Amino acid sequence: MSDKITPQQLVSQQLSQLTQLEALLTTEKDILQQQNPDALITITSEKNNLLVAIQEIDNAIGQSFEFKQEKLAGNFSQELAEIENTLLRCKKQNQVNGLIIHQSQLSVERMRTSLLENHNKSSMTYDNKGKTSGGLSSLGIKA
């Protein structure tokens, strides 16, 4: 018997991995909303490993002559449509997660600015990009 992976197995495996990625992105969204940095590190590592595995399967499919022949014969149309739909959902979820991260960064920046303003209003300065900083002490200069 041959250990060679069939085109059907490759397509099935890719769909399975994309479904796993979709679930991870949903979990990542929950973690971002909960602001749990330890869990975020773990989920990011899992997501990166899964993305590498997806890329490897994608490369194997792209290099498979048998897959190309079967695709030309009209096979895998339903599976490929499902893969495409899952990929689109993953992209949308990733964009949502990116927006959550962006909003979190803006909130942190606003809080930082507010803390600096309250810390010492008399020493408030601005850098060349218009961001506030806490005067000479933020430059590491001691009087």
C-alpha distance (Angstrom), angle and dihedral (degrees) to the residues before:
residue distance angle dihedral
M1 . . .
S2 3.77 . .
D3 3.80 124.6 .
K4 3.78 90.2 -153.0
I5 3.79 114.8 127.6
T6 3.78 113.7 -124.0
P7 3.80 122.6 -131.6
Q8 3.82 88.3 -112.8
Q9 3.80 90.4 56.6
L10 3.83 91.1 48.6
V11 3.80 92.5 51.3
S12 3.80 92.2 45.6
Q13 3.78 91.3 48.6
Q14 3.80 92.2 49.7
L15 3.81 91.6 50.4
S16 3.80 90.0 48.9
Q17 3.81 91.7 50.4
L18 3.81 92.7 48.5
T19 3.80 89.6 50.4
Q20 3.81 88.5 52.1
L21 3.81 89.4 49.2
E22 3.79 90.8 51.9
A23 3.81 90.1 53.0
L24 3.82 91.1 47.4
L25 3.80 91.3 51.4
T26 3.79 90.4 51.8
T27 3.80 90.0 49.9
E28 3.81 89.6 46.9
K29 3.82 89.4 54.7
D30 3.81 90.6 53.3
I31 3.80 91.0 48.4
L32 3.81 91.5 49.1
Q33 3.80 90.6 51.0
Q34 3.81 90.5 49.1
Q35 3.81 90.1 47.5
N36 3.81 93.6 -133.8
P37 3.83 107.2 159.8
D38 3.83 96.2 -176.0
A39 3.79 92.8 53.6
L40 3.81 89.7 43.9
I41 3.80 91.0 57.4
T42 3.80 90.7 51.2
I43 3.81 95.2 46.8
T44 3.80 91.6 45.9
S45 3.79 90.5 54.6
E46 3.81 91.4 48.8
K47 3.79 90.6 47.8
N48 3.81 92.5 50.5
N49 3.82 91.8 49.9
L50 3.79 90.8 49.2
L51 3.82 92.1 48.4
V52 3.81 89.8 53.5
A53 3.81 90.2 50.6
I54 3.82 90.9 48.4
Q55 3.81 89.9 51.2
E56 3.82 91.1 50.6
I57 3.81 92.1 51.7
D58 3.80 90.3 45.4
N59 3.81 89.9 53.0
A60 3.82 90.9 48.3
I61 3.80 90.7 50.8
G62 3.79 91.2 47.6
Q63 3.80 91.3 52.7
S64 3.80 95.8 44.3
F65 3.80 111.5 108.0
E66 3.81 89.4 -171.4
F67 3.81 91.0 55.7
K68 3.80 91.3 51.0
Q69 3.81 90.8 50.9
E70 3.79 93.3 48.3
K71 3.80 91.8 46.1
L72 3.82 90.4 52.3
A73 3.79 88.1 50.5
G74 3.81 88.6 58.1
N75 3.78 97.9 -103.5
F76 3.82 122.1 139.3
S77 3.81 94.5 25.9
Q78 3.81 92.5 129.8
E79 3.81 93.5 43.4
L80 3.81 92.8 47.0
A81 3.82 90.9 49.4
E82 3.81 89.4 51.3
I83 3.82 90.6 48.3
E84 3.81 89.9 50.3
N85 3.82 92.1 49.7
T86 3.80 92.2 47.7
L87 3.79 90.5 48.5
L88 3.81 90.9 51.5
R89 3.81 90.7 51.1
C90 3.81 89.4 49.6
K91 3.81 91.0 51.5
K92 3.81 91.7 50.1
Q93 3.80 92.2 48.2
N94 3.79 90.5 47.9
Q95 3.82 89.6 53.3
V96 3.81 90.3 50.8
N97 3.80 89.8 50.5
G98 3.79 89.9 49.1
L99 3.80 90.3 53.3
I100 3.80 90.7 50.6
I101 3.81 89.7 51.8
H102 3.81 91.4 47.5
Q103 3.81 91.9 50.1
S104 3.81 90.3 48.4
Q105 3.79 90.7 52.0
L106 3.81 90.9 50.3
S107 3.80 90.5 50.1
V108 3.80 91.7 50.2
E109 3.81 90.6 49.0
R110 3.82 91.6 50.1
M111 3.78 90.7 48.8
R112 3.79 91.6 48.2
T113 3.79 91.2 50.5
S114 3.78 91.4 47.8
L115 3.80 92.1 49.5
L116 3.79 91.3 48.9
E117 3.80 91.7 49.5
N118 3.78 91.9 49.8
H119 3.80 93.1 43.5
N120 3.72 96.9 66.0
K121 3.78 118.9 -16.7
S122 3.79 92.2 -175.8
S123 3.80 93.7 60.3
M124 3.81 96.9 45.2
T125 3.80 113.4 132.8
Y126 3.77 136.4 167.2
D127 3.78 128.9 -126.8
N128 3.80 125.5 -136.6
K129 3.82 90.2 -86.2
G130 3.79 93.7 53.8
K131 3.79 95.3 -105.9
T132 3.76 118.0 137.7
S133 3.77 123.3 -115.7
G134 3.78 134.1 178.3
G135 3.79 101.7 -102.0
L136 3.78 124.8 -110.3
S137 3.79 94.7 -17.6
S138 3.82 90.8 64.8
L139 3.81 89.5 56.2
G140 3.79 92.2 56.9
I141 3.82 92.5 -112.0
K142 3.77 115.9 139.9
A143 3.77 119.2 -160.3
